[in-house]
């Protein structure tokens, strides 16, 4: 499962907030909601967040295997 826990840590260490992401960088409130609920995001959005927060992908998201995942 991919989670966005690292994003929240990175955001808290930055000078940005959800308010500035929405109002200054035009990240939609639905994207913020997806981050909160660990819902899928596209790579363009991940790229934008990395650029805004000046961080690496692993500082936005992480993968943790779970037993509940769909069988491939």
Kinemage of the C-alpha trace (Angstrom):
@kinemage 1
@onewidth
@group {chain A} dominant
@subgroup {mainchain}
@vectorlist {calphas} color= white
{ca unk a 1} P 0.000 0.000 0.000
{ca unk a 2} L 1.254 3.457 -0.844
{ca unk a 3} L 0.851 6.018 1.908
{ca unk a 4} L 1.579 9.725 2.021
{ca unk a 5} L 2.788 9.918 5.614
{ca unk a 6} L 6.179 11.234 4.456
{ca unk a 7} L 4.416 14.080 2.635
{ca unk a 8} L 2.882 15.361 5.872
{ca unk a 9} L 6.264 15.251 7.590
{ca unk a 10} L 7.884 17.081 4.677
{ca unk a 11} L 5.115 19.648 4.624
{ca unk a 12} L 5.438 20.336 8.337
{ca unk a 13} L 9.202 20.892 7.955
{ca unk a 14} L 8.715 23.258 5.025
{ca unk a 15} L 7.577 26.865 4.956
{ca unk a 16} L 4.448 25.766 3.060
{ca unk a 17} L 1.031 24.715 4.328
{ca unk a 18} L -2.070 23.183 2.789
{ca unk a 19} L -3.321 26.747 2.422
{ca unk a 20} L -0.325 27.803 0.329
{ca unk a 21} L -0.440 24.590 -1.688
{ca unk a 22} L -4.023 25.384 -2.661
{ca unk a 23} L -3.820 29.155 -3.053
{ca unk a 24} L -0.275 29.802 -4.192
{ca unk a 25} L 0.506 26.626 -6.141
{ca unk a 26} L -3.028 25.723 -7.262
{ca unk a 27} L -2.991 22.212 -5.845
{ca unk a 28} L -6.656 21.279 -5.663
{ca unk a 29} L -8.401 20.640 -2.376
{ca unk a 30} L -9.392 17.229 -3.775
{ca unk a 31} L -5.682 16.409 -4.138
{ca unk a 32} L -5.118 17.381 -0.507
{ca unk a 33} L -8.017 15.112 0.415
{ca unk a 34} L -6.453 12.250 -1.591
{ca unk a 35} L -3.214 12.764 0.304
{ca unk a 36} L -5.071 12.625 3.617
{ca unk a 37} L -6.879 9.421 2.635
{ca unk a 38} L -3.948 7.720 0.876
{ca unk a 39} L -5.808 7.629 -2.425
{ca unk a 40} L -3.995 7.316 -5.777
{ca unk a 41} L -2.313 10.385 -7.262
{ca unk a 42} L -0.843 10.774 -10.715
{ca unk a 43} L 2.875 11.184 -11.238
{ca unk a 44} L 2.480 14.766 -12.435
{ca unk a 45} L 1.034 15.701 -9.051
{ca unk a 46} L 3.812 13.835 -7.237
{ca unk a 47} L 6.333 15.698 -9.386
{ca unk a 48} L 4.691 19.045 -8.570
{ca unk a 49} L 4.778 18.319 -4.843
{ca unk a 50} L 8.459 17.357 -5.047
{ca unk a 51} L 9.217 20.613 -6.835
{ca unk a 52} L 7.206 22.731 -4.403
{ca unk a 53} L 8.702 21.117 -1.307
{ca unk a 54} L 12.140 20.666 -2.893
{ca unk a 55} L 12.301 17.023 -1.893
{ca unk a 56} L 12.630 13.490 -3.239
{ca unk a 57} L 9.757 11.164 -4.109
{ca unk a 58} L 10.409 9.085 -1.002
{ca unk a 59} L 9.760 12.212 1.048
{ca unk a 60} L 6.258 12.327 -0.437
{ca unk a 61} L 5.169 8.703 -0.388
{ca unk a 62} L 6.196 5.242 0.725
{ca unk a 63} L 5.227 1.700 -0.126
{ca unk a 64} L 4.482 -0.789 2.626
{ca unk a 65} L 3.376 -4.312 1.727
{ca unk a 66} L 0.125 -5.372 3.364
{ca unk a 67} L -1.805 -8.605 3.560
{ca unk a 68} L -4.989 -6.886 2.312
{ca unk a 69} L -3.646 -6.067 -1.123
{ca unk a 70} L -5.273 -7.422 -4.227
{ca unk a 71} L -3.702 -10.592 -5.609
{ca unk a 72} L -1.940 -10.003 -8.914
